């Protein structure tokens, strides 16, 4: 297998009523855990990287690692650009082999959002790369992007159809009350708004900020049209907590092959749980 766009996998999810989990990766260990678990559960999977992740690991390394994972497990993997804003940067990564792109122009007014997203679509579709964009804006922090609550705003259902028609995107990220990072209290998702958006559009919908959303709430969102669910913070917390606990019990350890293992095991449980919650197991 090889790296693919997420277009076909999200359309299948839309038709069959489940969601494809998109896990943010950071290093070799994250990719290993996600690919191994997805293969065991026969689940489609998206591996997402923020601009900070690609800067840390470099596009060449990430593409090569994910391609190797796809070959090893005979698994279609969509390596995804998460919250990318610069068109030249996107072009460089698409030419390096990435085939799934999220262009984030949500901080701009409606017309400028359309213009920037349309440019990205024209570029990416030349390389058969799928394009996701965001209408509305989530609060919280994603990598270096920090959005204060007062700067966030929900997706307007009446504008969603026009946005899709004029940009040509393959999937739409909606702002319905979720946020990047972990929640201080229980999140409140606007399901009525999500239903209205679903009635106005026909492409797959994406939910960002899914770390910490209760299972019943996530399943309801999937019932109402969410086809891709983004998970980042929960993986990082599980990994770091397990590694810190290992060092607390083994302060003299200095071998990464030892102290990375508990982190990988902790991440694996998160990945398994999210695949189960998304209903994507046995969907390959």
Buried (B, 14 or more C-beta within 10 A) or exposed (E): EEBBBBBEBBBBBBEEEBBBBBBBBBBBBBBBBBBBBBBBBEBBBBBBBBBBBBEEBEBEEBBEBBBBBBEEBEBBBBBBBBBBBEBEBBBEBBEBBBBBBBBBBBEBEEEEBBBBBBBBBEBBBEBEBBBBBBBBBBBBBBBEBEBEEEEBBBBBBEBBBBBBEBBBBBBBBBBBBBBBBBBEEEBEBBBEBBBBBBEBBEBBBBBBBBBBBEEEBBBBBBBBBBBBBBBBBBBBBBBEEBBEEBEEEEEEEEEEEEBBBBBBEBBBEBBBBBBBBBBBBEBB
